[in-house]
Amino acid sequence: MTQRLLLLDTASLYFRAYFGSPEILAPDGTNVNAVRGLLGYIAQLTDQYRPTHLACCWDEDWRPQWRVDLIPTYKAHRVVEEVVGAPDVEEVPDPLELQVPVIREVLEAFGIAVVGAPGYEADDVIGTLATGAGMPVDVVTGDRDLFQLVDDAAGVRVLYVGKGVGRHERVDEAWVVEKYGVRADQYADFATLRGDASDGLPGVKGVGEKTAASMLQKYGDLAGIVAAVEDPASDLGPGPRMKIRAAADYLAVAPRVVAVARDIDLPREHLALPRTPADPDVLAALVERWSLSSPVERLLGVLAS
């Protein structure tokens, strides 16, 4: 069997399941729609792509301090509790927050790898596991930032769920070029220039997607654009030149924030997709407690096949 690694941006998927599914109550009245939805997504994607390895990548730190130190506005609008010396608390609806520990318990009972790293986001875990994987990799996410990982030669593509898991798009290098006018290896610089309000990244004021793409097409990368700004003989127009120069402080630090890590020390030996649950008794108890029989039976059937 050809090996294939499926990397899930887990929070992206369970948020999508929570907001996109009707409320489903366990016997104690707890809403379990995100748990059921995530299991359904895993079953659907596993059945469709037949991976031999799978990792549910986890945000051990959804807003790493080292990124905040570089850009203080990074994800600042999502913080609901800020205590000096303590981790920032992300705004999560209470009914979803109650489901996250259940998701962890169910995944562990199945024996599906949950991988995180202290001080890093799930994106960084994905970037590290996708790099040098030694097999084709499919990254499942609703986060455009991960387009920077797309690499046809290395067999890394993104299954982008922006329109829904059932309508996901297979993002390869040609897709990125057609959509944004830049290569996948230019996407991080493109995102730096454009900015991203959802992540609190201001971008370069006055530089949108078309201008960012045009400059990258002409000068190659952010370093080439900055060099053109400083070169009086370059053909960079006065408007863009002034905008890039005004954003010099931001551009000095933003690339480190936007770029996903690819070199975290992470174990890889436990990523094989289980064919049977790691702890059938625990899984059975969770099914009964949280009314998960339908999605669990479906996933068990896909894994066994």
C-alpha positions in Angstrom: 0.0 0.0 0.0 1.3 3.5 -0.9 1.9 5.5 2.3 0.1 8.8 2.7 0.0 11.1 5.7 -3.2 13.1 6.6 -2.6 16.1 8.8 -5.7 17.7 10.4 -5.9 21.3 11.7 -8.0 19.9 14.5 -9.4 23.2 15.9 -10.3 24.4 12.4 -12.4 21.3 12.0 -14.1 21.2 15.3 -15.0 24.9 15.2 -16.5 24.2 11.8 -18.4 21.2 13.1 -19.7 23.2 16.0 -20.9 26.2 14.0 -22.1 24.2 11.1 -24.1 21.4 12.8 -27.3 21.5 14.8 -27.2 21.1 18.5 -27.1 17.4 19.5 -27.5 16.6 23.2 -26.0 13.8 25.2 -28.1 12.2 28.0 -26.9 14.8 30.5 -27.8 17.7 28.2 -24.3 18.5 27.0 -24.1 19.5 23.3 -21.9 17.1 21.5 -22.2 18.4 17.9 -18.5 19.2 17.5 -17.4 15.8 18.8 -19.8 14.0 16.4 -19.0 16.4 13.5 -15.2 16.0 13.9 -15.5 12.2 13.9 -17.6 12.4 10.8 -15.0 14.5 9.1 -12.2 12.1 10.0 -14.3 9.2 8.7 -15.1 11.0 5.4 -11.6 12.1 4.7 -10.0 8.8 5.7 -12.5 6.9 3.4 -11.8 9.3 0.5 -8.0 9.5 0.7 -7.1 6.3 2.4 -4.1 7.6 4.4 -1.8 5.1 6.1 -0.8 7.7 8.7 -2.9 10.4 10.4 -2.3 13.1 13.0 -4.8 15.4 14.7 -2.5 18.5 15.1 -3.2 20.5 18.2 -2.8 24.1 19.5 -0.8 23.6 22.6 -0.4 27.4 22.5 -2.9 29.1 20.2 -1.1 32.5 20.6 2.6 31.9 21.3 4.3 34.6 23.2 7.2 34.7 20.8 4.9 35.8 18.1 3.1 38.3 20.3 6.5 39.8 21.2 7.1 40.5 17.6 3.6 41.7 16.7 1.6 42.6 19.8 -1.7 42.7 17.8 -1.3 39.1 16.8 -4.7 37.4 17.5 -5.2 40.1 20.2 -8.9 40.5 19.3 -9.6 36.8 20.2 -8.3 37.2 23.8 -11.0 37.2 26.4 -8.8 37.0 29.5 -5.4 38.4 29.9 -3.5 37.7 33.1 0.2 38.7 33.5 2.3 35.6 33.6 -0.5 33.3 32.6 -1.5 32.0 29.1 -4.0 34.1 27.2 -7.5 32.6 27.1 -9.1 32.3 23.6 -12.7 33.2 23.0 -14.5 29.9 22.6 -18.3 29.4 23.0 -19.0 27.6 26.3 -20.8 24.7 24.6 -17.8 24.1 22.4 -15.3 24.5 25.2 -17.0 21.6 27.1 -16.6 19.4 24.1 -12.8 19.8 23.6 -11.8 17.4 26.4 -14.3 14.9 25.1 -12.7 15.1 21.6 -9.3 14.4 23.1 -10.6 11.4 25.1 -12.3 9.9 22.1 -9.3 10.3 19.8 -7.0 8.7 22.4 -9.4 5.8 22.8 -9.3 5.3 19.1 -5.5 5.5 19.1 -5.5 8.4 16.7 -2.4 10.5 17.2 -2.9 13.9 18.8 0.2 16.0 18.3 1.1 19.3 19.8 4.1 21.1 21.0 4.6 23.6 23.9 4.9 27.2 22.6 3.6 26.3 19.2 0.3 26.4 17.2 -1.2 23.5 15.3 0.1 25.2 12.1 3.6 24.8 13.3 3.1 21.1 14.1 1.6 20.7 10.6 4.5 22.4 9.0 7.0 20.3 10.9 5.3 17.0 10.2 4.7 17.8 6.5 8.4 18.6 6.1 10.5 15.6 5.3 7.6 13.2 5.8 8.9 10.8 3.2 5.4 10.2 1.8 2.7 12.3 0.2 1.0 14.6 2.6 -2.6 16.1 2.7 -3.1 19.0 5.1 -6.8 19.6 6.0 -7.5 23.1 7.1 -9.6 26.2 6.6 -6.5 28.4 7.2 -5.1 30.0 4.1 -1.7 30.6 5.8 -0.9 26.9 5.3 -0.9 27.4 1.5 2.8 28.2 2.1 3.4 24.5 2.7 2.2 23.4 -0.8 5.0 21.7 -2.6 4.3 19.5 -5.7 7.8 18.0 -5.7 7.5 16.9 -2.1 3.9 15.7 -2.5 2.4 18.2 -0.1 -1.0 19.7 -0.9 -3.7 21.3 1.1 -7.3 20.1 1.3 -8.9 23.5 1.9 -12.3 23.3 3.7 -13.2 27.0 3.4 -16.4 26.0 1.5 -17.0 23.0 3.8 -15.4 19.6 4.3 -17.7 18.1 1.7 -16.8 20.7 -0.8 -13.1 21.0 -0.1 -10.6 22.1 -2.7 -7.4 20.3 -3.5 -4.7 23.0 -3.4 -1.6 22.4 -5.4 1.0 24.8 -6.8 -1.1 25.5 -10.0 -4.1 26.3 -7.8 -2.2 28.9 -5.7 -0.8 30.6 -8.9 -4.3 30.7 -10.5 -6.0 32.0 -7.3 -3.4 34.5 -6.1 -0.9 35.1 -8.9 2.0 34.0 -6.7 3.9 30.7 -6.3 3.3 28.6 -3.2 6.8 29.4 -2.0 5.9 33.1 -2.2 2.7 32.8 -0.3 4.1 33.6 3.1 5.6 36.9 1.8 2.3 37.6 0.0 0.4 37.1 3.3 2.8 39.3 5.1 2.3 42.1 2.6 -1.5 41.7 2.4 -2.0 41.2 6.1 -4.8 39.2 7.8 -7.3 40.9 10.0 -8.5 37.5 11.4 -5.0 37.0 12.8 -4.4 40.7 13.8 -1.7 41.1 11.1 -2.0 44.7 9.8 -0.1 44.1 6.5 1.4 47.0 4.6 -1.1 49.9 4.5 -2.4 50.4 1.1 -1.1 47.1 -0.3 -3.8 44.6 -1.2 -3.6 41.3 -2.9 -3.2 42.6 -6.4 -0.3 44.9 -5.5 1.4 42.3 -3.4 1.2 39.8 -6.2 2.4 42.2 -8.7 5.5 43.2 -6.6 6.3 39.5 -5.9 6.0 38.6 -9.6 8.5 41.4 -10.4 10.9 41.2 -7.5 10.7 37.5 -6.4 10.4 37.8 -2.7 10.1 40.3 0.2 13.8 40.8 0.3 13.8 41.6 -3.4 11.0 44.2 -2.8 12.9 45.8 0.1 16.0 46.0 -2.1 14.1 47.6 -4.9 12.8 50.2 -2.4 16.3 51.1 -1.4 17.6 51.2 -5.0 16.9 54.6 -6.5 17.5 53.1 -10.0 14.8 50.4 -9.6 11.5 50.7 -11.5 9.4 50.4 -8.4 6.8 53.2 -8.5 6.9 56.0 -5.9 3.5 55.0 -4.3 4.5 51.4 -3.5 8.0 52.5 -2.6 6.6 54.9 0.0 4.2 52.3 1.4 6.9 49.7 1.8 9.3 52.1 3.4 6.6 53.3 5.9 6.0 49.7 6.9 9.7 48.9 7.5 9.3 48.1 11.2 6.5 45.7 10.5 8.3 44.0 7.7 11.3 43.5 9.8 9.4 41.1 12.1 6.3 39.9 10.3 7.9 37.2 8.2 8.9 35.3 11.3 5.3 35.5 12.6 3.7 34.5 9.3 6.1 31.6 8.5 5.0 28.3 10.1 7.7 26.4 12.0 9.1 23.4 10.2 11.7 22.2 12.6 10.1 21.4 16.0 11.4 18.3 17.7 8.4 16.0 17.3 7.9 12.2 17.4 6.7 10.6 14.2 6.7 7.0 15.0 3.2 6.8 16.4 1.3 8.3 13.4 0.2 5.1 11.8 -3.5 5.0 11.4 -5.1 2.4 13.8 -7.2 -0.3 12.3 -8.9 -1.1 15.6 -9.4 1.1 18.7 -6.5 1.4 21.2 -8.9 1.0 24.1 -12.3 -0.5 23.1 -13.7 -0.5 26.7 -13.0 3.2 27.1 -14.4 4.0 23.7 -17.5 2.0 24.5 -18.0 4.0 27.7 -17.5 7.3 25.9 -20.0 6.2 23.2 -22.6 5.5 25.9 -22.0 8.6 27.9 -22.0 11.0 25.0 -24.4 9.4 22.5 -21.7 8.8 19.9 -22.7 5.4 18.5 -23.4 6.6 14.9 -20.2 8.5 14.2 -18.0 6.1 16.1 -19.5 3.1 14.3 -18.9 4.8 11.0 -15.3 5.6 11.8 -14.7 2.1 13.1 -16.0 0.7 9.8 -13.7 3.0 7.7 -10.6 2.1 9.8 -11.3 -1.6 9.6 -11.6 -1.4 5.8 
